[in-house]
Amino acid sequence: MILYPKAYFLKVEDITIEFLRKKKLKALILDVDNTLIDYKENLSSTKKQWAKELRENGIKLYILSNSNKKQKVEKVANELQVQYKTFAKKPLKLNFLKIQKEIGESPEQIGVVGDQLFTDIIGGNRCNMFTILVDPINEKDYWYTAWKRPIENNLKNKIKEKILK
């Protein structure tokens, strides 16, 4: 089903190199807001270390954000030393496919990591990529996300139960 992620983790740092190797993933497309940074735009040192370890183990990282705040996304990308695209219009396929072409990997070797079903997971699934759902960093959301969060949370609880069985 297009809404269902293929894996679920509490946070991005829980996605290990061993897990990625087991799933034959060579690249991750990462969301920013409430996946890598919180509402106040804080990027934790644990996320920086996580990204560094993945890069050192040959995992390609790329940020794909629906945000039109280029400076915010660029700051995170620079801190993690990864490429990025803003105003992605997820769940549309266009920018997922552009990144796939740019990094030169097949869709099955690319993981899409995000905290939202209706953008990250649907977009990645539509491109036949390996989708990974993470919990939002905190409950505070931007207005354009907050209105749909209760709907997503209801669906996520059902999905988590299925995945964790």
ROSE-4610 file (N, C-alpha, C; in Angstrom, 1 decimal, always signed):
// ROSE-4610
residu = [M/M/M/I/I/I/L/L/L/Y/Y/Y/P/P/P/K/K/K/A/A/A/Y/Y/Y/F/F/F/L/L/L/K/K/K/V/V/V/E/E/E/D/D/D/I/I/I/T/T/T/I/I/I/E/E/E/F/F/F/L/L/L/R/R/R/K/K/K/K/K/K/K/K/K/L/L/L/K/K/K/A/A/A/L/L/L/I/I/I/L/L/L/D/D/D/V/V/V/D/D/D/N/N/N/T/T/T/L/L/L/I/I/I/D/D/D/Y/Y/Y/K/K/K/E/E/E/N/N/N/L/L/L/S/S/S/S/S/S/T/T/T/K/K/K/K/K/K/Q/Q/Q/W/W/W/A/A/A/K/K/K/E/E/E/L/L/L/R/R/R/E/E/E/N/N/N/G/G/G/I/I/I/K/K/K/L/L/L/Y/Y/Y/I/I/I/L/L/L/S/S/S/N/N/N/S/S/S/N/N/N/K/K/K/K/K/K/Q/Q/Q/K/K/K/V/V/V/E/E/E/K/K/K/V/V/V/A/A/A/N/N/N/E/E/E/L/L/L/Q/Q/Q/V/V/V/Q/Q/Q/Y/Y/Y/K/K/K/T/T/T/F/F/F/A/A/A/K/K/K/K/K/K/P/P/P/L/L/L/K/K/K/L/L/L/N/N/N/F/F/F/L/L/L/K/K/K/I/I/I/Q/Q/Q/K/K/K/E/E/E/I/I/I/G/G/G/E/E/E/S/S/S/P/P/P/E/E/E/Q/Q/Q/I/I/I/G/G/G/V/V/V/V/V/V/G/G/G/D/D/D/Q/Q/Q/L/L/L/F/F/F/T/T/T/D/D/D/I/I/I/I/I/I/G/G/G/G/G/G/N/N/N/R/R/R/C/C/C/N/N/N/M/M/M/F/F/F/T/T/T/I/I/I/L/L/L/V/V/V/D/D/D/P/P/P/I/I/I/N/N/N/E/E/E/K/K/K/D/D/D/Y/Y/Y/W/W/W/Y/Y/Y/T/T/T/A/A/A/W/W/W/K/K/K/R/R/R/P/P/P/I/I/I/E/E/E/N/N/N/N/N/N/L/L/L/K/K/K/N/N/N/K/K/K/I/I/I/K/K/K/E/E/E/K/K/K/I/I/I/L/L/L/K/K/K]
num = [1/1/1/2/2/2/3/3/3/4/4/4/5/5/5/6/6/6/7/7/7/8/8/8/9/9/9/10/10/10/11/11/11/12/12/12/13/13/13/14/14/14/15/15/15/16/16/16/17/17/17/18/18/18/19/19/19/20/20/20/21/21/21/22/22/22/23/23/23/24/24/24/25/25/25/26/26/26/27/27/27/28/28/28/29/29/29/30/30/30/31/31/31/32/32/32/33/33/33/34/34/34/35/35/35/36/36/36/37/37/37/38/38/38/39/39/39/40/40/40/41/41/41/42/42/42/43/43/43/44/44/44/45/45/45/46/46/46/47/47/47/48/48/48/49/49/49/50/50/50/51/51/51/52/52/52/53/53/53/54/54/54/55/55/55/56/56/56/57/57/57/58/58/58/59/59/59/60/60/60/61/61/61/62/62/62/63/63/63/64/64/64/65/65/65/66/66/66/67/67/67/68/68/68/69/69/69/70/70/70/71/71/71/72/72/72/73/73/73/74/74/74/75/75/75/76/76/76/77/77/77/78/78/78/79/79/79/80/80/80/81/81/81/82/82/82/83/83/83/84/84/84/85/85/85/86/86/86/87/87/87/88/88/88/89/89/89/90/90/90/91/91/91/92/92/92/93/93/93/94/94/94/95/95/95/96/96/96/97/97/97/98/98/98/99/99/99/100/100/100/101/101/101/102/102/102/103/103/103/104/104/104/105/105/105/106/106/106/107/107/107/108/108/108/109/109/109/110/110/110/111/111/111/112/112/112/113/113/113/114/114/114/115/115/115/116/116/116/117/117/117/118/118/118/119/119/119/120/120/120/121/121/121/122/122/122/123/123/123/124/124/124/125/125/125/126/126/126/127/127/127/128/128/128/129/129/129/130/130/130/131/131/131/132/132/132/133/133/133/134/134/134/135/135/135/136/136/136/137/137/137/138/138/138/139/139/139/140/140/140/141/141/141/142/142/142/143/143/143/144/144/144/145/145/145/146/146/146/147/147/147/148/148/148/149/149/149/150/150/150/151/151/151/152/152/152/153/153/153/154/154/154/155/155/155/156/156/156/157/157/157/158/158/158/159/159/159/160/160/160/161/161/161/162/162/162/163/163/163/164/164/164/165/165/165]
x = [+0.8/+0.0/+0.9/+0.5/+1.3/+1.6/+0.7/+0.8/+1.8/+2.1/+2.9/+4.4/+5.1/+6.6/+7.1/+8.3/+8.8/+9.5/+9.9/+10.5/+10.1/+10.3/+9.9/+11.0/+11.4/+12.4/+11.9/+12.3/+11.9/+12.6/+13.8/+14.6/+15.6/+16.1/+17.0/+18.3/+18.7/+20.0/+19.8/+18.6/+18.4/+18.6/+18.7/+19.0/+20.5/+20.8/+22.2/+22.8/+24.1/+24.8/+24.5/+24.4/+24.0/+22.7/+21.7/+20.4/+20.4/+21.1/+21.2/+21.8/+22.9/+23.6/+22.6/+21.9/+21.0/+19.9/+19.5/+18.4/+19.0/+20.4/+21.1/+20.9/+20.8/+20.6/+21.9/+22.1/+23.4/+23.2/+22.0/+21.7/+20.5/+20.4/+19.3/+18.9/+17.6/+17.0/+16.3/+16.8/+16.3/+15.4/+14.4/+13.6/+14.3/+13.9/+14.6/+13.7/+12.6/+11.7/+11.1/+11.5/+11.0/+11.5/+12.4/+13.2/+14.6/+15.3/+16.6/+16.7/+15.9/+15.9/+14.5/+14.5/+13.2/+12.7/+11.6/+10.9/+11.7/+12.7/+13.6/+14.8/+14.8/+15.9/+17.2/+17.1/+18.3/+18.7/+19.9/+20.5/+21.4/+21.0/+21.8/+23.1/+24.0/+25.4/+25.3/+24.3/+24.1/+23.7/+22.9/+22.5/+23.8/+24.6/+25.8/+26.7/+26.9/+27.8/+27.2/+25.9/+25.2/+25.5/+25.3/+25.5/+27.0/+27.9/+29.3/+29.6/+29.1/+29.4/+28.8/+27.6/+27.1/+27.9/+28.3/+29.1/+30.4/+31.0/+32.3/+32.2/+31.0/+30.7/+30.1/+30.3/+29.9/+28.4/+27.6/+26.2/+26.1/+25.4/+25.2/+24.0/+24.1/+23.0/+22.6/+21.3/+20.8/+19.5/+19.5/+18.3/+17.3/+16.0/+14.9/+13.8/+13.6/+12.7/+11.6/+10.4/+9.3/+9.5/+10.3/+10.5/+11.0/+10.5/+11.0/+12.0/+12.4/+13.4/+14.8/+15.3/+16.6/+17.7/+17.8/+18.9/+18.8/+17.6/+17.5/+18.0/+17.5/+17.9/+19.4/+19.9/+21.3/+22.2/+21.8/+22.5/+22.7/+21.6/+21.6/+22.5/+22.3/+23.0/+24.5/+24.9/+26.3/+26.9/+26.1/+26.6/+26.7/+25.9/+26.0/+26.8/+27.3/+28.1/+27.4/+26.2/+25.4/+24.7/+24.3/+23.6/+22.1/+21.4/+20.1/+19.2/+17.9/+17.0/+15.8/+15.4/+14.3/+13.1/+11.9/+10.7/+10.4/+10.5/+10.5/+9.1/+8.0/+6.7/+6.4/+6.9/+6.6/+5.1/+4.4/+4.9/+5.0/+5.1/+5.3/+6.7/+6.7/+7.9/+9.1/+8.9/+9.9/+11.3/+11.3/+12.6/+13.2/+12.4/+12.9/+13.7/+13.1/+13.7/+14.9/+14.9/+16.1/+17.3/+17.0/+18.1/+18.6/+17.6/+18.0/+19.0/+18.7/+19.6/+20.9/+20.9/+22.1/+23.0/+22.5/+23.4/+23.7/+23.0/+23.3/+23.0/+22.0/+21.6/+20.2/+19.9/+18.5/+17.6/+16.3/+15.3/+15.4/+15.6/+15.6/+16.8/+17.8/+19.0/+18.9/+17.8/+17.6/+16.5/+16.9/+15.9/+15.4/+14.2/+13.6/+13.2/+13.7/+13.5/+12.7/+11.6/+10.9/+9.8/+9.3/+8.3/+6.8/+6.6/+5.3/+4.9/+3.7/+3.2/+2.8/+2.1/+1.5/+2.5/+3.8/+4.8/+5.9/+6.7/+7.9/+7.6/+6.7/+6.4/+5.7/+4.6/+3.9/+4.9/+5.6/+6.6/+7.6/+8.2/+9.2/+8.6/+7.4/+6.8/+6.4/+5.9/+5.6/+6.8/+8.0/+9.2/+9.8/+9.2/+9.7/+11.0/+11.1/+12.2/+11.9/+12.8/+12.6/+12.3/+11.1/+10.6/+10.8/+11.3/+11.5/+10.8/+9.9/+9.2/+9.9/+10.0/+10.6/+9.5/+9.6/+8.7/+9.2/+8.3/+8.7/+9.6/+10.6/+11.4/+10.6/+9.7/+8.8/+7.4/+6.5/+5.1/+4.8/+5.7/+5.5/+5.7/+4.7/+4.8/+4.6/+5.0/+4.6/+3.1/+2.4/+0.9/+0.6/+1.4/+1.0/+1.2/+1.8/+1.9/+1.0/+0.8/+0.0/-1.4/-2.1/-3.5/-3.7/-2.7/-2.8/-2.2/-1.5/-0.8/-1.7/-2.9/-3.8/-4.3/-4.5/-4.9/-3.8/-2.6/-1.4/-1.1/-1.2/-1.0/-1.9/-3.1/-4.1/-3.6/-3.2/-2.8/-1.4/-0.5/+0.8/+0.7/-0.2/-0.4/-0.7/-1.6/-2.0/-0.9/-0.1/+1.0/+2.1/+2.4/+3.5/+3.1/+1.9/+1.5/+1.8/+1.4/+1.6/+3.1/+3.9/+5.4/+6.1/+5.7/+6.4/+6.0/+5.0/+4.6/+5.6]
y = [-1.2/+0.0/+1.2/+2.2/+3.4/+4.2/+4.1/+4.8/+4.1/+2.9/+2.1/+2.2/+2.6/+2.5/+1.1/+0.9/-0.5/-0.7/+0.4/+0.2/+1.4/+1.2/+2.3/+2.3/+3.5/+3.8/+5.0/+5.0/+6.2/+7.4/+7.3/+8.5/+8.1/+9.1/+8.8/+8.1/+8.5/+7.9/+6.4/+5.9/+4.4/+3.6/+4.3/+3.6/+3.4/+2.1/+1.7/+1.3/+1.4/+0.9/-0.6/-1.3/-2.8/-2.9/-2.2/-2.2/-1.9/-0.8/-0.3/-1.4/-2.0/-3.1/-4.3/-4.6/-5.8/-5.5/-4.3/-3.9/-3.5/-3.6/-3.2/-1.8/-0.9/+0.5/+1.2/+2.0/+2.7/+4.2/+4.7/+6.1/+6.4/+7.5/+8.0/+9.4/+9.5/+10.9/+11.2/+12.4/+12.7/+14.0/+13.9/+15.1/+16.0/+17.2/+18.1/+18.4/+19.1/+19.5/+18.4/+18.4/+17.4/+16.0/+15.9/+14.6/+14.8/+15.8/+16.2/+17.3/+18.3/+19.5/+19.6/+20.3/+20.5/+21.9/+22.2/+23.5/+24.7/+24.7/+25.8/+25.7/+24.7/+24.5/+24.0/+23.3/+22.7/+21.4/+21.2/+20.0/+19.4/+18.2/+17.6/+17.1/+17.0/+16.5/+15.0/+14.3/+12.9/+12.7/+13.6/+13.5/+13.8/+14.7/+15.0/+13.8/+13.2/+12.0/+10.9/+10.7/+9.6/+9.8/+11.0/+11.3/+11.1/+11.5/+11.3/+9.8/+9.0/+7.6/+6.9/+7.3/+6.8/+7.2/+8.4/+8.9/+8.1/+7.9/+7.2/+5.8/+5.2/+3.8/+3.8/+4.8/+4.8/+5.1/+5.5/+5.8/+7.2/+7.4/+8.7/+9.3/+10.6/+11.3/+12.5/+12.7/+13.9/+14.4/+15.7/+16.3/+16.7/+16.3/+16.7/+17.3/+18.6/+19.3/+20.1/+20.0/+20.8/+22.3/+22.6/+24.0/+24.9/+26.1/+27.1/+28.0/+27.7/+28.4/+27.9/+28.3/+27.8/+27.9/+29.0/+29.2/+28.2/+27.9/+26.9/+25.5/+25.1/+23.8/+23.7/+24.8/+24.9/+24.8/+25.4/+25.4/+23.9/+23.2/+21.8/+21.0/+21.2/+20.4/+20.7/+21.9/+22.3/+21.6/+21.6/+21.0/+19.5/+18.9/+17.4/+17.1/+18.1/+17.9/+17.1/+17.5/+16.7/+17.7/+17.2/+18.0/+18.1/+19.1/+19.3/+19.9/+19.8/+20.4/+20.9/+22.1/+22.7/+22.8/+23.2/+23.3/+22.1/+21.0/+19.7/+19.3/+19.8/+19.4/+18.0/+17.4/+16.0/+15.9/+14.9/+13.6/+13.5/+14.6/+14.5/+13.8/+13.0/+12.2/+13.0/+14.1/+14.8/+14.9/+15.5/+15.7/+14.4/+13.4/+12.1/+11.5/+11.6/+11.0/+11.8/+13.1/+13.9/+13.5/+13.3/+12.9/+11.5/+10.6/+9.3/+9.3/+10.1/+10.2/+10.9/+11.9/+12.6/+11.7/+10.8/+10.0/+8.7/+8.4/+7.2/+5.8/+5.8/+4.5/+4.1/+2.8/+2.3/+2.7/+2.8/+3.1/+2.2/+0.9/-0.1/+0.1/+0.8/+1.0/+2.4/+3.1/+4.4/+4.3/+4.8/+4.9/+6.3/+6.4/+7.8/+7.8/+8.8/+8.9/+10.2/+10.0/+11.2/+10.9/+11.9/+11.8/+11.9/+12.1/+12.3/+11.3/+10.7/+9.7/+10.3/+11.5/+12.1/+12.8/+12.9/+13.6/+12.6/+12.3/+11.5/+10.0/+9.4/+8.0/+7.7/+8.5/+8.4/+8.7/+9.8/+10.1/+9.1/+8.5/+7.5/+6.2/+5.8/+4.6/+4.8/+5.9/+6.2/+6.0/+6.2/+6.0/+4.7/+3.8/+2.4/+2.4/+3.4/+3.5/+2.9/+2.6/+1.9/+3.0/+3.0/+4.1/+3.8/+4.8/+4.6/+5.7/+5.4/+6.4/+6.5/+7.8/+8.1/+8.9/+8.9/+9.8/+11.2/+12.2/+13.6/+13.9/+14.7/+15.1/+15.6/+16.5/+17.0/+17.3/+17.6/+17.8/+19.1/+20.1/+21.4/+21.3/+21.8/+21.7/+23.1/+23.3/+24.4/+24.3/+25.4/+25.4/+24.5/+24.4/+23.7/+22.1/+21.8/+20.4/+20.0/+20.9/+20.7/+20.2/+20.8/+20.5/+19.0/+18.4/+17.0/+16.0/+16.5/+15.6/+14.6/+15.1/+14.1/+13.0/+13.3/+12.2/+11.3/+11.8/+11.0/+10.1/+10.7/+10.0/+8.7/+8.9/+7.8/+6.7/+7.0/+6.0/+5.4/+6.3/+5.8/+4.7/+5.0/+4.0/+2.6/+2.6/+1.3/+0.7/+1.5/+1.1/+0.5/+1.3/+0.8/-0.5/-0.7/-2.0/-3.1/-2.9/-3.9/-4.2/-3.1/-3.2/-3.9/-3.6/-4.1/-5.5/-6.1/-7.5/-8.4]
z = [+0.0/+0.0/+0.0/-0.7/-0.9/+0.3/+1.3/+2.6/+3.6/+3.3/+4.3/+4.0/+5.1/+4.9/+5.0/+4.5/+4.6/+5.9/+6.6/+7.9/+8.8/+10.1/+11.0/+12.1/+12.5/+13.6/+14.4/+15.6/+16.5/+16.0/+15.5/+15.1/+14.0/+13.3/+12.2/+12.7/+13.9/+14.4/+14.7/+14.7/+14.9/+13.7/+12.5/+11.2/+11.1/+11.3/+11.3/+10.0/+9.9/+8.7/+8.4/+9.5/+9.3/+8.7/+9.2/+8.6/+7.1/+6.8/+5.4/+4.5/+5.0/+4.2/+4.0/+5.1/+5.0/+4.0/+3.9/+2.9/+1.5/+1.4/+0.2/-0.2/+0.7/+0.5/+0.4/-0.7/-0.9/-0.7/-0.5/-0.4/+0.4/+1.0/+1.8/+1.3/+1.0/+0.8/+2.1/+2.7/+4.0/+4.0/+4.8/+5.1/+6.1/+6.2/+7.2/+8.4/+8.2/+9.3/+10.1/+11.4/+12.4/+12.1/+11.2/+10.9/+11.3/+10.8/+11.1/+12.1/+12.0/+12.9/+13.5/+14.7/+15.4/+14.9/+15.5/+15.2/+15.3/+16.2/+16.5/+15.6/+14.7/+13.7/+14.4/+15.4/+16.1/+15.5/+15.1/+14.6/+15.7/+16.2/+17.3/+16.8/+17.8/+17.5/+17.2/+17.7/+17.4/+16.0/+15.4/+14.0/+13.1/+13.5/+12.8/+12.7/+13.9/+14.0/+13.2/+13.2/+12.5/+11.0/+10.5/+9.1/+8.7/+9.5/+9.3/+9.2/+10.1/+10.1/+8.8/+8.4/+7.2/+6.0/+5.9/+4.7/+4.7/+5.9/+5.9/+5.5/+5.6/+5.2/+3.8/+3.0/+1.6/+1.3/+2.3/+2.1/+1.6/+0.5/-0.1/+0.6/+1.1/+1.7/+0.9/+0.9/+0.1/+0.8/+1.0/+1.7/+0.6/+0.8/+0.0/+0.9/+0.8/+1.7/+0.9/+1.5/+0.9/+1.3/+2.2/+2.7/+1.5/+1.6/+0.6/+1.3/+2.5/+3.3/+2.9/+1.8/+1.3/+2.4/+3.1/+4.0/+5.1/+5.6/+6.7/+6.2/+5.1/+4.6/+4.2/+3.6/+3.2/+4.5/+5.6/+6.8/+7.3/+7.3/+7.7/+6.8/+5.5/+4.5/+4.7/+4.9/+5.1/+6.3/+7.4/+8.7/+8.5/+7.7/+7.4/+6.2/+5.5/+4.3/+3.3/+2.9/+1.9/+1.0/-0.2/-1.1/-0.7/-1.3/-0.9/-2.1/-2.0/-2.8/-1.9/-2.2/-1.5/-2.4/-1.7/-2.4/-3.3/-2.7/-3.4/-4.0/-3.4/-3.7/-3.6/-2.5/-2.2/-1.8/-2.3/-2.8/-4.3/-5.0/-6.4/-6.7/-7.8/-8.1/-8.6/-9.2/-9.9/-9.2/-8.0/-7.4/-6.8/-6.4/-6.0/-7.2/-8.4/-9.6/-10.0/-9.8/-10.2/-9.3/-8.0/-7.1/-7.4/-7.7/-8.1/-9.3/-10.3/-11.5/-11.1/-10.2/-9.8/-9.0/-8.2/-7.3/-8.0/-9.1/-9.9/-9.3/-8.5/-7.9/-8.4/-8.3/-8.7/-7.6/-7.8/-6.8/-5.6/-5.9/-4.8/-3.8/-4.3/-3.4/-2.7/-2.8/-2.2/-1.1/+0.1/+1.2/+1.3/+1.6/+1.8/+3.3/+4.0/+5.4/+5.8/+6.5/+6.9/+7.9/+8.5/+9.5/+9.1/+7.8/+7.3/+6.2/+6.4/+5.5/+4.2/+4.3/+3.1/+2.1/+2.6/+1.7/+1.5/+2.5/+2.4/+2.0/+2.7/+2.4/+1.1/+0.9/-0.4/-1.6/-1.5/-2.5/-2.8/-1.8/-2.0/-2.5/-2.0/-2.5/-4.0/-4.4/-5.8/-6.7/-6.2/-7.0/-6.8/-6.1/-5.8/-5.0/-4.1/-3.2/-1.9/-1.0/+0.3/+1.3/+1.8/+2.6/+4.1/+4.9/+6.3/+7.0/+7.9/+8.7/+10.0/+10.5/+11.8/+12.5/+13.8/+14.6/+14.5/+14.5/+14.5/+15.8/+15.6/+16.8/+17.9/+17.7/+18.7/+18.2/+19.1/+18.7/+18.0/+18.2/+17.6/+16.1/+15.3/+13.9/+13.3/+12.1/+11.3/+11.0/+10.7/+10.5/+9.4/+8.3/+7.1/+7.3/+8.4/+8.8/+9.9/+10.8/+12.1/+11.8/+10.8/+10.5/+10.1/+9.5/+9.0/+10.0/+11.0/+11.9/+12.6/+13.1/+13.8/+12.9/+11.6/+10.7/+10.5/+10.3/+10.1/+11.3/+12.5/+13.8/+13.9/+13.6/+13.6/+12.7/+11.5/+10.5/+10.9/+11.4/+11.9/+13.0/+13.9/+15.0/+14.4/+13.5/+12.8/+12.1/+11.3/+10.5/+11.5/+12.5/+13.5/+14.0/+14.4/+15.0/+14.0/+12.7/+11.6/+11.4/+11.3/+11.1/+12.2/+13.4/+14.6/+15.0/+14.3/+14.6/+14.0]
